[in-house]
Amino acid sequence: MTVAAPPPAAPPGLVARLHLSESPYGPSPLALAAAHEAVDATGTYPDPTRSAPARAVAELLGVAAEQVVVANGSDELVLLSALALGDRSRPGITTAGTFPGYRICLENVRRGCREVPLAGTRPGTAALADALADAGIAYVCNPHNPTGGALTRAEFDRLVDRSATTRTPLVVDEAYLDFAPPGTPGLLDYLDTGAPVVALRTFSKAHGLAGLRVGYAVGEAGAIARLRAVQGTMPFSVNRAAQAAAVASLADRGHLDRVRRANAAAREEFRAALAARGRRALPSVTNFLAVTVEDSAAAELLLERDHGILVRDAGRFGLPGHLRISVGRPGELARLLDALDAVAPVRGDRGPAPSGT
């Protein structure tokens, strides 16, 4: 079974969704079939223990079943970890300029959040490691959202060593790690260190199951047990179709491998097309590029209003001057490139000035 090239873009005038890092390749056909079959039993509740997807994850990763918990996307896991892990009398920490869900969850459970400044456009891991001693929990996104870069082995070593010393839980959001090249460091490399570490993964990105909302955490058994205990307040948060699709998607390794290869090629083609127009994008191992523009808020607005193209202003994450643009279908990206020249000309370009600003 092969992955076909992404279907052509929607006709001009229809919305192009390049703002949520959705996969243009879709889910595994096996996952789709499993989801459809599971819908036939909609009249009965799903398994509250999520045992089938948890076992499938554990077997694939070579970890114990008690080191895995499955949830309603990684968003639920961010909230559960904010509720359950670490010293709640101390604020949580995360890097500035990243996915705002960590801060939102920490503030809503009354823990508070301190943001450690970025080191340029990269997570400030040295400062984050130093801050662990006074924190109740720490979050870091790797590969980083919205820039797309990945931590080095030395940066990971520093963070995990400090987590082990301080006993401050370290939660690493690895939503985009499936797209990264082999050998990219991940938290699974550190599960035997004894540090209180947890990795968050999702089926929404490379697996193409964003609409079903399913993700999982894998980590130190004590931390996972606490997540499961708090999750007991919402036992049916992962529906039957999502559980079935997750199991089937994990089994179809060929689909995932082909998506990875196709995405890597498309990402570099997109980067080259940007460069040909004098545009710069940050280094990325994900399925999006952070593209530099002078006024990212205005560009986001004008692309949607005047061209029907949705992108994400990274200023919403605390990184103004960049648009996070999904590596979508070729036709959509070609349309985006032309529209971007109209609403945010490269400095020195003779194109029209942005309208409405």
Backbone hydrogen bonds, N-H to C=O, Kabsch-Sander energy under -0.5 kcal/mol:
donor,donor_aa,acceptor,acceptor_aa,energy
4,A,2,T,-0.6
14,L,11,P,-2.1
16,A,308,G,-2.6
17,R,15,V,-0.6
18,L,16,A,-1.2
18,L,310,L,-1.8
26,G,23,S,-0.7
32,L,28,S,-2.3
33,A,29,P,-2.2
34,A,30,L,-2.1
35,A,31,A,-2.3
36,H,32,L,-2.3
37,E,33,A,-2.2
38,A,34,A,-2.1
39,V,35,A,-1.6
40,D,36,H,-0.7
40,D,37,E,-0.9
41,A,38,A,-1.6
42,T,39,V,-1.8
44,T,41,A,-2.0
50,R,47,D,-1.1
54,A,50,R,-2.0
55,R,51,S,-2.7
56,A,52,A,-2.2
57,V,53,P,-2.4
58,A,54,A,-2.5
59,E,55,R,-2.8
60,L,56,A,-2.0
61,L,57,V,-2.6
62,G,58,A,-1.4
63,V,58,A,-1.9
67,Q,64,A,-2.1
68,V,65,A,-1.6
69,V,217,A,-2.2
71,A,215,G,-2.7
73,G,71,A,-2.0
76,E,72,N,-0.9
76,E,73,G,-0.6
77,L,73,G,-0.9
78,V,74,S,-2.0
79,L,75,D,-1.9
80,L,76,E,-2.8
81,S,77,L,-2.4
82,A,78,V,-2.0
83,L,79,L,-1.9
84,A,80,L,-2.3
85,L,81,S,-2.3
87,D,136,G,-0.7
88,R,86,G,-0.8
90,R,87,D,-1.5
92,G,112,G,-2.3
93,I,137,I,-2.3
94,T,114,R,-1.9
95,T,139,Y,-0.6
96,A,116,V,-3.1
98,T,317,F,-0.6
99,F,145,N,-0.8
102,Y,99,F,-0.9
104,I,100,P,-2.5
105,C,101,G,-2.4
106,L,102,Y,-2.4
107,E,103,R,-2.6
108,N,104,I,-2.2
109,V,105,C,-1.6
110,R,107,E,-1.2
111,R,106,L,-2.6
112,G,106,L,-1.3
114,R,92,G,-2.7
116,V,94,T,-3.0
116,V,114,R,-0.5
119,A,122,R,-3.2
120,G,118,L,-0.9
121,T,119,A,-0.7
122,R,119,A,-1.3
125,T,123,P,-2.0
128,L,124,G,-2.4
129,A,125,T,-2.8
130,D,126,A,-2.1
131,A,127,A,-1.6
132,L,128,L,-0.7
132,L,129,A,-1.0
133,A,130,D,-0.6
134,D,131,A,-1.1
135,A,132,L,-1.4
136,G,91,P,-2.4
137,I,91,P,-0.5
138,A,169,P,-2.2
139,Y,93,I,-2.3
140,V,171,V,-2.1
142,N,140,V,-0.6
142,N,173,D,-2.3
144,H,149,G,-3.5
148,G,144,H,-3.0
156,F,152,T,-2.2
157,D,153,R,-2.7
158,R,154,A,-2.1
159,L,155,E,-2.0
160,V,156,F,-2.8
161,D,157,D,-2.5
162,R,158,R,-2.0
163,S,159,L,-2.2
164,A,160,V,-2.5
165,T,161,D,-2.0
166,T,162,R,-2.6
167,R,163,S,-2.0
170,L,196,P,-2.0
171,V,138,A,-3.1
171,V,169,P,-0.6
172,V,170,L,-0.6
172,V,198,V,-2.9
173,D,140,V,-2.3
173,D,171,V,-0.6
174,E,172,V,-0.8
174,E,200,L,-2.7
177,L,174,E,-1.4
179,F,176,Y,-1.5
180,A,177,L,-1.2
184,T,181,P,-1.7
189,D,186,G,-1.6
190,Y,187,L,-2.5
191,L,188,L,-1.0
193,T,190,Y,-1.6
194,G,191,L,-0.5
197,V,195,A,-2.1
198,V,170,L,-2.4
199,A,218,V,-3.0
200,L,172,V,-2.6
201,R,216,Y,-3.2
203,F,214,V,-2.2
208,G,205,K,-1.3
209,L,203,F,-2.5
210,A,204,S,-0.6
212,L,209,L,-1.7
213,R,209,L,-0.9
213,R,210,A,-0.6
215,G,71,A,-2.3
216,Y,201,R,-2.1
217,A,69,V,-2.8
218,V,199,A,-2.1
219,G,67,Q,-1.9
220,E,197,V,-2.4
224,I,220,E,-2.2
225,A,221,A,-2.3
226,R,222,G,-1.6
227,L,223,A,-1.9
228,R,224,I,-2.5
229,A,225,A,-2.0
230,V,226,R,-1.9
231,Q,227,L,-2.2
232,G,228,R,-0.8
232,G,229,A,-0.7
233,T,230,V,-1.8
234,M,231,Q,-2.2
237,S,234,M,-1.2
239,N,237,S,-0.7
243,Q,239,N,-2.2
244,A,240,R,-2.4
245,A,241,A,-2.6
246,A,242,A,-2.3
247,V,243,Q,-1.8
248,A,244,A,-2.1
249,S,245,A,-2.6
250,L,246,A,-2.2
251,A,247,V,-1.4
252,D,248,A,-1.1
253,R,251,A,-1.4
256,L,252,D,-1.4
257,D,253,R,-2.5
258,R,254,G,-2.2
259,V,255,H,-2.3
260,R,256,L,-2.4
261,R,257,D,-2.2
262,A,258,R,-2.6
263,N,259,V,-2.7
264,A,260,R,-2.4
265,A,261,R,-2.1
266,A,262,A,-2.5
267,R,263,N,-2.9
268,E,264,A,-1.8
269,E,265,A,-1.9
270,F,266,A,-2.4
271,R,267,R,-2.4
272,A,268,E,-2.3
273,A,269,E,-2.2
274,L,270,F,-2.3
275,A,271,R,-2.6
276,A,272,A,-2.1
277,R,273,A,-0.6
277,R,274,L,-1.2
278,G,275,A,-2.0
279,R,274,L,-2.6
282,L,290,A,-2.3
285,V,148,G,-2.8
289,L,325,I,-2.2
290,A,147,T,-0.6
291,V,289,L,-0.8
291,V,323,L,-3.1
292,T,280,R,-2.5
293,V,321,G,-1.9
299,A,295,D,-2.2
300,E,296,S,-2.3
301,L,297,A,-2.0
302,L,298,A,-2.7
303,L,299,A,-2.4
304,E,300,E,-1.7
305,R,301,L,-2.8
306,D,302,L,-2.5
307,H,302,L,-0.5
307,H,303,L,-1.0
308,G,304,E,-1.3
309,I,303,L,-2.2
310,L,16,A,-3.0
310,L,308,G,-0.5
311,V,309,I,-0.5
312,R,324,R,-2.1
313,D,311,V,-0.6
314,A,312,R,-0.7
314,A,322,H,-2.4
316,R,313,D,-2.1
317,F,314,A,-1.4
318,G,315,G,-0.9
319,L,314,A,-2.4
322,H,319,L,-0.6
323,L,291,V,-2.7
324,R,312,R,-3.3
325,I,289,L,-2.8
325,I,323,L,-0.7
326,S,18,L,-2.0
327,V,287,N,-2.9
328,G,326,S,-1.6
333,L,329,R,-2.3
334,A,330,P,-2.3
335,R,331,G,-2.0
336,L,332,E,-2.5
337,L,333,L,-2.4
338,D,334,A,-1.7
339,A,335,R,-2.3
340,L,336,L,-2.9
341,D,337,L,-1.7
342,A,338,D,-1.2
343,V,339,A,-2.2
344,A,340,L,-2.6
349,D,346,V,-3.2
357,T,354,P,-0.5
